[in-house]
Amino acid sequence: MLSMFAAFTGLDWALLGVIVLLLIFLIFLSLAEMGLSRMTKPKAAAMAEGGVKQGRALQQLVGEPEKWVNPLLLSVNVCQTVQATITGVVASRAFGPLGVAVGVLLNVIVFFVLAEAVPKTYALLYPERAALTTARGTKLLVSFLPLRMVSGWLISLTNVIVKGKGLEQGPFVNEQELLGIVEAAMNDDVIEEEERDLIESIIEFGDTVAREVMVPLPDMVTIPQTFTLTQAIDVAIEHGFSRLPILNDDDDVVGITFIKDLIRQERSGHGSAIVTSHMRGVVVIPENKPVNRLMREMQEQKFHLAVVADEYGSISGLITLEDCLEELVGEIVDEYDKHEQDIEHLIDGQYLVDGSTSVSDVNEELGINIPDEEWDSVGGFVFGTLEHVPVVGEAIDFDGWRFTVVAVHGRRIRTVRISLISGAEVESKE
């Protein structure tokens, strides 16, 4: 070993010095990358306002991530490429034919451990310390104009090769990765469980369509077009609704009546008038309309109820602004709502489930893996699997669970009993 070093020339020692400097720089870049990515804007702002050293620089970086992410990642790539090349050259000069293998081994052991694993683990454990330590240096680095120009040019090239927005605003994560980050933030006590649930609801909100949220036609409270104002008011009082759809003889929705309009007319002595004389137009939407877009339209156009139609134009249900909001914040119960458990846990370890309960709720509560891409409700899942109108007592087995039909109304499954099949092993719900 000593003889090997004794044979080193001045060039070899210079190259070793460069490798050491690159190692130190890569450690800095790893600390900066992980520390800054773990830092939130409110926390950075609080540090800056509190007079923490380098807090102001940290706030500027966290506030504009698109200005530092790409230059920083480019610097990491360049340094790794250069150090790997130089390490290979030095190793080949020192060990001859075995130099390539030695160089690869050194890169894996030394540079991965010292320049990747160790600094990033440290930054995960102490993100504030890592971010503050590297903030000023990172700001100087990314302000270097040639580096910013080259990183911007490379991103532009990426956008030419791959059409679309590409990485104009820097690297991005998909929904699953973002959900993982949110879960990690809750585990680290960065956010509360309620905040986690709200963030997850917002992320999933964009993938929810009207069919998944609507009140299906059999559950709709409607009035026929032949009803008088007084009769319509009686129905509204009984069910606690402020708006009621009006059906014609073909069971098609012809309009919406506002109960406040009817009460005003009844007090004027027109209670015997036909309800269609005081109805308003109805908004009809397709089943696959995204709920987030629908809610935005409700806000802009100032309507609170829409009728949902299937691909053939037949009415399949209705959806309200409250239904949309409940997808974000959970069930909203007022004084008129009758609270009924969708999933009732029986004493013997079985579950009594309303047929309209969503598949996702059943999966989450019981730890089952019913395909929610194919089925919206547990009743629909059982119906579709049986492939015929069920009778009380029929059952199917799935994923170690037995689904037994308890109540049927017409062609619709009202209640299902779910029980664990004897001897089946399922993952317990935490």
C-alpha positions in Angstrom: 0.0 0.0 0.0 2.8 2.4 0.9 4.7 1.5 -2.2 1.6 2.4 -4.2 1.4 5.9 -2.7 5.2 6.3 -3.1 4.6 5.8 -6.8 2.1 8.6 -7.0 3.0 11.5 -9.1 2.1 15.1 -8.5 -0.8 14.7 -10.9 -2.1 11.7 -8.9 -2.0 13.7 -5.6 -3.7 16.6 -7.3 -6.5 14.3 -8.5 -6.9 12.9 -5.0 -7.2 16.4 -3.7 -9.9 17.1 -6.3 -11.8 13.9 -5.2 -11.7 15.0 -1.6 -13.0 18.4 -2.4 -15.8 16.9 -4.5 -16.7 14.6 -1.6 -17.0 17.5 0.7 -19.1 19.5 -1.8 -21.4 16.5 -2.4 -21.9 16.2 1.3 -22.9 19.9 1.4 -25.3 19.4 -1.6 -26.9 16.3 0.0 -27.5 18.2 3.2 -29.0 21.1 1.3 -31.2 19.0 -0.9 -32.8 17.0 1.9 -32.9 19.9 4.5 -34.5 22.4 2.2 -37.0 19.9 0.9 -38.1 19.1 4.4 -38.5 22.8 5.4 -42.0 24.4 5.3 -42.7 28.1 4.4 -44.3 28.9 7.8 -41.3 27.5 9.7 -38.8 29.3 7.5 -40.7 32.6 7.9 -40.8 32.1 11.7 -37.0 31.6 11.8 -36.5 34.7 9.7 -38.7 36.8 11.8 -37.1 35.5 15.0 -33.7 36.7 13.8 -32.2 33.2 13.4 -28.8 33.2 11.6 -29.3 32.5 7.9 -33.1 32.5 8.5 -33.6 35.2 5.9 -31.7 33.3 3.2 -33.6 30.1 4.2 -37.0 31.9 3.8 -36.0 33.1 0.3 -35.0 29.6 -0.8 -38.1 27.9 0.6 -40.4 30.6 -0.8 -39.1 30.0 -4.4 -38.1 26.3 -4.8 -38.2 26.5 -8.6 -35.1 28.7 -8.4 -32.9 26.3 -6.5 -34.1 22.7 -7.2 -32.9 22.4 -10.7 -29.5 24.1 -10.2 -28.9 22.0 -7.1 -29.7 18.7 -8.8 -27.6 19.7 -11.8 -24.7 20.4 -9.5 -25.1 17.0 -7.8 -25.1 15.2 -11.2 -22.1 17.0 -12.5 -20.1 16.5 -9.3 -21.0 12.8 -9.2 -20.0 12.3 -12.8 -16.7 14.1 -12.4 -15.7 12.4 -9.2 -16.6 9.0 -10.6 -14.4 9.7 -13.7 -11.5 11.0 -11.7 -11.7 8.1 -9.2 -11.6 5.6 -12.1 -8.5 7.3 -13.5 -6.7 7.4 -10.2 -7.6 3.7 -9.4 -6.5 2.5 -12.9 -3.2 4.3 -12.5 -2.7 2.8 -9.1 -4.0 -0.7 -9.6 -3.7 -1.3 -13.3 -6.2 -3.7 -14.8 -8.1 -4.0 -11.5 -8.5 -0.2 -11.4 -12.0 -0.2 -12.8 -13.3 -2.6 -10.2 -11.5 -0.8 -7.4 -12.9 2.6 -8.6 -16.5 1.2 -8.7 -16.1 -0.3 -5.2 -14.8 3.1 -3.9 -17.7 4.9 -5.4 -20.2 2.6 -3.9 -18.7 2.4 -0.5 -17.1 5.8 0.1 -19.2 8.2 -1.9 -22.6 6.5 -1.4 -22.1 6.2 2.3 -20.3 9.5 3.0 -21.9 11.7 0.4 -25.4 10.3 0.2 -26.6 8.1 3.1 -24.9 9.9 6.0 -25.8 13.5 5.2 -29.3 12.7 4.0 -30.0 10.7 7.1 -28.7 13.5 9.2 -30.9 16.0 7.4 -33.9 13.7 8.0 -33.2 13.7 11.7 -32.3 17.4 12.0 -33.9 19.1 9.0 -33.8 22.6 10.5 -30.1 22.4 11.3 -29.3 21.0 7.9 -31.3 23.7 6.1 -29.9 26.6 8.1 -26.3 25.3 7.8 -26.5 25.2 4.0 -28.9 28.1 3.3 -26.4 30.8 2.6 -24.1 28.6 0.5 -27.0 27.2 -1.5 -28.2 30.8 -2.2 -24.7 31.7 -3.5 -24.5 28.6 -5.6 -27.9 29.0 -7.3 -27.3 32.7 -7.9 -24.3 31.7 -10.2 -25.7 32.7 -13.6 -24.0 30.1 -15.8 -25.4 27.3 -13.6 -28.9 28.7 -13.7 -28.7 29.2 -17.5 -27.5 25.6 -18.1 -30.1 24.1 -15.8 -32.8 26.2 -17.5 -31.6 25.2 -21.0 -31.6 21.5 -20.0 -35.2 21.8 -18.7 -36.2 23.5 -21.9 -34.6 20.6 -23.8 -36.6 18.2 -21.7 -39.8 20.0 -22.6 -39.0 19.7 -26.3 -38.3 16.0 -26.1 -41.3 15.3 -23.9 -44.2 17.5 -24.9 -46.1 19.3 -22.2 -45.1 21.2 -19.1 -42.3 18.8 -18.3 -40.2 20.1 -15.5 -40.7 23.9 -16.1 -41.3 24.3 -12.3 -38.8 21.7 -11.3 -39.2 18.0 -10.3 -42.6 16.9 -9.2 -44.2 14.0 -7.3 -47.2 11.9 -8.0 -50.3 11.6 -5.8 -49.1 8.5 -4.0 -45.7 10.0 -3.2 -47.4 13.2 -2.0 -49.7 11.1 0.2 -46.6 9.3 1.6 -45.1 12.7 2.4 -48.2 13.7 4.2 -48.3 10.5 6.2 -44.6 10.9 7.2 -45.4 14.5 8.3 -48.1 13.3 10.6 -45.8 10.6 12.0 -43.2 13.2 12.7 -45.8 15.4 14.5 -45.4 18.1 11.8 -49.2 18.0 11.2 -52.1 16.7 13.2 -54.1 13.6 12.1 -57.1 15.8 11.3 -54.9 17.9 9.0 -53.6 14.7 7.4 -57.2 13.5 6.7 -58.2 16.9 5.2 -55.1 17.0 2.9 -55.8 13.4 1.7 -59.5 14.4 1.1 -58.4 17.3 -1.0 -55.9 15.2 -3.1 -58.6 12.5 -3.7 -61.3 15.1 -4.4 -59.9 15.7 -7.9 -60.5 12.1 -8.8 -64.1 11.9 -7.5 -67.0 12.0 -10.0 -70.6 12.8 -9.5 -71.7 9.2 -9.6 -69.7 8.4 -6.5 -71.2 11.2 -4.5 -74.8 11.5 -5.7 -78.0 10.4 -4.0 -79.3 7.5 -6.2 -82.7 7.8 -7.8 -84.4 5.3 -5.4 -83.3 7.4 -2.4 -84.3 10.8 -3.9 -87.2 12.6 -2.3 -89.3 14.0 -5.1 -92.8 15.3 -5.8 -95.0 14.6 -8.8 -95.9 17.6 -11.1 -99.6 17.2 -10.1 -98.9 18.2 -6.5 -100.3 21.4 -5.0 -98.1 23.9 -3.2 -99.5 22.8 0.1 -98.7 19.1 -0.6 -95.2 20.0 -1.7 -94.6 22.0 1.5 -95.8 19.0 3.6 -93.3 16.7 1.9 -90.5 19.2 2.5 -91.4 19.6 6.2 -91.5 15.8 6.6 -88.0 15.3 5.2 -86.4 18.6 6.2 -85.5 19.7 2.6 -85.4 23.3 1.2 -85.5 22.2 -2.5 -87.4 19.3 -4.1 -87.1 17.9 -7.7 -90.4 17.7 -9.6 -91.1 14.6 -11.7 -93.4 14.2 -14.7 -95.4 11.1 -15.6 -92.3 9.5 -17.1 -90.3 9.9 -13.9 -88.1 12.5 -15.5 -87.1 15.7 -13.6 -88.8 18.7 -15.1 -87.7 21.3 -12.6 -86.8 22.2 -9.0 -89.1 23.9 -6.5 -87.8 26.1 -3.7 -89.8 25.7 -0.6 -89.4 29.3 0.4 -91.2 30.3 -2.9 -94.1 27.9 -2.1 -94.5 29.2 1.5 -94.6 32.7 0.3 -97.4 31.8 -2.3 -99.3 29.7 0.2 -99.4 32.6 2.7 -100.9 34.7 -0.1 -103.7 32.2 -0.4 -102.4 30.2 -3.4 -101.8 26.9 -1.6 -104.0 25.0 -4.1 -102.0 26.0 -7.1 -100.1 23.3 -9.0 -96.4 23.2 -8.0 -95.2 23.4 -11.6 -96.4 27.0 -11.6 -93.6 27.9 -9.2 -90.7 25.8 -10.3 -87.2 26.7 -11.4 -85.0 25.3 -14.1 -82.9 22.2 -13.3 -79.1 21.7 -14.0 -78.4 18.3 -15.4 -74.9 16.9 -15.4 -73.3 13.6 -16.5 -72.4 10.9 -14.1 -68.7 11.2 -14.8 -68.4 14.9 -14.2 -65.6 15.7 -11.7 -67.0 16.9 -8.4 -64.3 19.6 -8.0 -65.4 21.2 -11.3 -69.1 20.9 -10.3 -68.5 22.6 -7.0 -66.7 25.4 -8.7 -69.7 25.8 -11.1 -72.1 25.8 -8.2 -70.1 28.7 -6.6 -69.9 30.7 -9.8 -73.4 30.1 -11.1 -75.0 30.1 -7.7 -77.0 26.9 -7.7 -77.0 24.3 -4.9 -78.5 21.2 -6.6 -78.0 19.3 -9.8 -79.6 16.3 -11.4 -77.3 13.5 -12.5 -78.0 11.6 -15.8 -76.4 8.5 -17.2 -75.0 8.1 -20.6 -78.4 7.4 -22.1 -79.9 10.6 -20.6 -81.9 8.8 -17.9 -82.0 10.3 -14.4 -79.7 8.3 -12.1 -79.6 10.6 -9.0 -79.0 14.1 -7.7 -76.1 15.9 -6.1 -76.1 18.9 -3.8 -73.4 21.4 -2.7 -73.5 19.8 0.7 -72.7 16.4 -0.9 -69.6 18.0 -2.5 -68.4 19.6 0.7 -68.8 16.3 2.6 -66.3 14.7 0.3 -63.8 17.3 1.7 -64.7 17.7 5.4 -66.7 14.5 6.2 -70.3 14.0 7.0 -72.3 17.2 7.8 -75.2 16.4 10.1 -77.9 19.0 10.8 -81.0 18.9 12.9 -83.1 17.3 10.1 -80.7 14.5 9.4 -81.4 11.1 10.8 -78.1 9.6 11.8 -77.9 6.0 10.7 -74.7 3.9 10.9 -73.6 2.8 7.5 -71.4 0.1 9.1 -72.7 -1.4 12.3 -70.3 -3.6 14.3 -72.3 -6.5 15.8 -71.4 -8.2 19.0 -70.4 -11.5 17.4 -67.7 -9.8 15.2 -69.9 -9.4 12.2 -70.8 -6.2 10.4 -74.2 -5.0 9.2 -73.7 -2.7 6.3 -76.1 -0.4 4.4 -76.1 -1.5 0.7 -75.3 2.1 -0.4 -72.2 2.3 1.7 -69.2 3.1 -0.5 -66.7 0.4 -1.3 -63.8 2.6 -0.1 -65.4 3.1 3.3 -65.9 -0.7 3.7 -62.3 -1.3 2.6 -60.9 1.2 5.0 -63.1 0.0 8.0 -62.7 -3.7 7.5 -59.3 -4.0 5.7 -60.9 -5.6 2.6 -59.6 -5.0 -0.9 -62.8 -4.7 -3.0 -62.0 -3.1 -6.3 -63.3 0.4 -5.9 -62.6 1.2 -9.6 -65.3 -1.2 -10.7 -67.9 -0.8 -7.9 -69.2 2.3 -6.1 -71.3 0.6 -3.3 -71.1 -2.6 -1.4 -74.6 -3.5 -2.6 -73.5 -3.0 -6.2 -70.5 -5.2 -5.6 -72.6 -8.0 -4.3 -75.2 -7.6 -7.1 -72.6 -7.5 -9.8 -70.8 -10.5 -8.4 -74.0 -12.6 -8.2 -75.0 -11.5 -11.7 -78.7 -11.7 -10.9 -81.2 -10.0 -8.6 -80.5 -11.5 -5.2 -82.8 -13.0 -2.7 -82.4 -12.7 1.1 -79.9 -15.2 2.3 -77.7 -15.4 -0.8 -74.0 -14.9 -0.1 -70.7 -14.5 -1.9 -67.2 -15.0 -0.5 -64.4 -12.5 -1.2 -60.9 -11.9 0.3 -61.7 -14.1 3.3 -65.0 -12.4 4.0 -68.6 -13.6 3.4 -71.2 -11.1 2.2 -74.7 -12.2 2.9 -77.8 -10.4 1.6 -80.0 -9.4 4.5 -82.6 -7.1 2.9 -83.7 -6.4 -0.6 -86.1 -3.8 -2.0 -87.1 -4.5 -5.5 -83.9 -5.0 -7.4 -81.8 -3.1 -4.9 -79.8 -4.6 -2.0 -80.6 -2.7 1.1 -78.6 -4.4 3.8 -75.6 -6.7 3.7 -74.0 -8.7 6.6 -70.3 -9.1 6.4 -68.6 -11.8 8.4 -65.1 -13.3 8.5 -64.9 -16.8 7.1 -63.8 -19.3 9.7 -60.1 -20.0 9.4 -59.4 -17.0 7.1 -56.6 -14.7 7.9 -57.0 -11.0 7.3 -54.7 -8.0 8.1 -56.1 -6.4 11.3 -57.0 -2.8 11.1 -54.9 -0.5 13.2 
